[in-house]
Amino acid sequence: MELSVMSPVLNQMNTEDAIKYLASLGVDSLEIGAGGYPGKAHLDPKEMLADPAKIEAFQALLQKYNMKLSAVACHGNPVHPNKEIAAKFHEEFVDAMKVAVALGVDTIIGFSGCPGDCATSENPNWVTCAWPPEYVDILEWQWNEVLIPYWKETAKLAKEIGITKIAFEMHPGFCVYNPATLLRLRAAVGDIIGANVDPSHLFWQGIDPCEAIKVLGGAIYHFHAKDTKIDEANTAKNGVLDTQNYGDILHRSWVFRTVGYGHSPEVWKNIISTLKCVGYDGAISIEHEDGLMSPKEGLEKAIAFLKDTIIYEKAGEMWWA
């Protein structure tokens, strides 16, 4: 395994300063934002693709600090019912795939997206219940008429570009938000589709990350290290479907936390060990979205925590067995 960091937490730094800083902390690789919600602060695909010298310069910068790229991130909603919004997200995703391959990366991270409830919708409609029955009708329309056709075409394009892994962050608000929906889309589109497992979004849904990892197995293509703290008192009163502002930390049912501040070291060591059990040996990429800590403090605490948790080496032969 390798310790990685998702770049938006360092958007306030220029690219070289960010890479130098991470290298000084013992980080092995970088998951870099290249469009969509993560932004392009450190990597603008259009600029780089237009000038091969910029690609060479970026690769030289990585080499200078002994830093690798674990993945390129371009989270968006390319099936948004607003055609202009959808087209922008799609274009950025395609550009991100092209620049990833130009930089020697075969994995791109994103969202599945979420359509509206019909062809004339203006906003996405995330279906979360099976009754009244019109919700099931909406869900089937979304999957069969929009989501599966879109990703079949985009997966075909991805293969032509040179991408071999599209890793969806299973994120509520989008059609792929848990192992069942990830595996449904993978079955329909092909094994280019896989999971970016982020325990923070699983915890608050009541999903055990270890059980999710076991179900997904070889479909896991990336991993985000982010924690969630469940407030038992607020959850007991209001449940987990919480639409209060993320800044209202005291009253929310759950909030995102730096790893180790939502769940114990034992929980995280079990997660890392289960990843190893199913054969995942890739990046453990820190995504910092803790409202109680500055980017620097939260990131550095997460790095220190994970250095003691990640299993870096292959076990080798069981000499005692």
Secondary structure as the mmCIF struct_conf table of DSSP 4:
data_model
#
loop_
_struct_conf.conf_type_id
_struct_conf.id
_struct_conf.beg_label_comp_id
_struct_conf.beg_label_asym_id
_struct_conf.beg_label_seq_id
_struct_conf.end_label_comp_id
_struct_conf.end_label_asym_id
_struct_conf.end_label_seq_id
STRN STRN1 GLU A 2 MET A 6
HELX_RH_3T_P HELX_RH_3T_P1 SER A 7 LEU A 10
TURN_TY1_P TURN_TY1_P1 ASN A 11 GLN A 12
BEND BEND1 MET A 13 MET A 13
HELX_RH_AL_P HELX_RH_AL_P1 THR A 15 SER A 24
TURN_TY1_P TURN_TY1_P2 LEU A 25 GLY A 26
STRN STRN2 SER A 29 GLY A 33
BEND BEND2 GLY A 35 GLY A 36
TURN_TY1_P TURN_TY1_P3 TYR A 37 PRO A 38
BEND BEND3 LYS A 40 HIS A 42
HELX_RH_AL_P HELX_RH_AL_P2 PRO A 45 ALA A 50
HELX_RH_AL_P HELX_RH_AL_P3 PRO A 52 LYS A 64
TURN_TY1_P TURN_TY1_P4 TYR A 65 ASN A 66
STRN STRN3 LYS A 68 ALA A 73
TURN_TY1_P TURN_TY1_P5 PRO A 78 VAL A 79
BEND BEND4 PRO A 81 ASN A 82
HELX_RH_AL_P HELX_RH_AL_P4 LYS A 83 ALA A 102
TURN_TY1_P TURN_TY1_P6 LEU A 103 GLY A 104
STRN STRN4 THR A 107 GLY A 110
BEND BEND5 ASP A 117 CYS A 118
TURN_TY1_P TURN_TY1_P7 ALA A 119 THR A 120
BEND BEND6 GLU A 122 ASN A 123
BEND BEND7 PRO A 132 PRO A 132
TURN_TY1_P TURN_TY1_P8 PRO A 133 PRO A 133
HELX_RH_AL_P HELX_RH_AL_P5 GLU A 134 TRP A 141
HELX_RH_PI_P HELX_RH_PI_P1 GLN A 142 LEU A 147
HELX_RH_AL_P HELX_RH_AL_P6 ILE A 148 ILE A 161
TURN_TY1_P TURN_TY1_P9 GLY A 162 GLY A 162
STRN STRN5 LYS A 165 GLU A 169
TURN_TY1_P TURN_TY1_P10 PRO A 172 GLY A 173
BEND BEND8 PHE A 174 CYS A 175
BEND BEND9 ASN A 178 ASN A 178
HELX_RH_AL_P HELX_RH_AL_P7 PRO A 179 VAL A 189
TURN_TY1_P TURN_TY1_P11 ASP A 191 ILE A 192
STRN STRN6 ILE A 193 VAL A 197
HELX_RH_AL_P HELX_RH_AL_P8 PRO A 199 PHE A 203
TURN_TY1_P TURN_TY1_P12 TRP A 204 GLY A 206
HELX_RH_AL_P HELX_RH_AL_P9 PRO A 209 LEU A 216
HELX_RH_3T_P HELX_RH_3T_P2 GLY A 217 ALA A 219
STRN STRN7 ILE A 220 ALA A 225
STRN STRN8 ASP A 227 ILE A 230
HELX_RH_AL_P HELX_RH_AL_P10 GLU A 232 ASN A 238
BEND BEND10 VAL A 240 VAL A 240
BEND BEND11 GLN A 244 GLN A 244
TURN_TY1_P TURN_TY1_P13 TYR A 246 GLY A 247
TURN_TY1_P TURN_TY1_P14 ILE A 249 HIS A 251
BEND BEND12 ARG A 252 SER A 253
STRN STRN9 TRP A 254 ARG A 257
TURN_TY1_P TURN_TY1_P15 VAL A 259 GLY A 260
BEND BEND13 TYR A 261 HIS A 263
HELX_RH_AL_P HELX_RH_AL_P11 PRO A 265 CYS A 277
TURN_TY1_P TURN_TY1_P16 VAL A 278 GLY A 279
BEND BEND14 GLY A 282 GLY A 282
STRN STRN10 ALA A 283 ILE A 286
TURN_TY1_P TURN_TY1_P17 GLY A 291 LEU A 292
BEND BEND15 MET A 293 MET A 293
HELX_RH_AL_P HELX_RH_AL_P12 PRO A 295 LYS A 307
TURN_TY1_P TURN_TY1_P18 ASP A 308 THR A 309
BEND BEND16 ILE A 310 ILE A 310
BEND BEND17 GLU A 313 GLU A 313
TURN_TY1_P TURN_TY1_P19 TRP A 319 TRP A 320
#
